[in-house]
Amino acid sequence: MAKKMSLQPPTRTPEDFIRDANRHDEPVPQAEVRDTSAHSLPWNEPGVRQDVIKSVNLRLDEPTLLKLKWVSEKTRISQQELIRLALLPYLDGEIAKLE
């Protein structure tokens, strides 16, 4: 099973992030090299960084969006985090079926 992403914010400073982003010309230390021998999957490629957050738009029908907002308010969990919590197990399951 794939390693689950942490939903905690990174503990690195902005300076660490900038320094790491600028070291693309340097070789990746062995401890950071990901295993791509079994499969060449996009998320295992060198240079893919877990600390880089990207956005995606999601279209929801109005009742679903209202449910998401309601659960978010009641649980005090952000809408984005709720979507991530639901999406990650689904993606892991689909990947397991495809492998």
Salt bridges, closest charged atoms under 4 A:
ASP16 OD1 - ARG19 NH1 3.02
ASP20 OD2 - ARG12 NH1 3.01
ASP20 OD1 - ARG19 NH2 3.59
ASP25 OD1 - HIS24 ND1 2.80
GLU32 OE1 - ARG23 NH2 2.74
ASP51 OD2 - ARG12 NH2 2.75
ASP51 OD2 - ARG49 NH2 2.83
GLU94 OE2 - LYS97 NZ 2.95
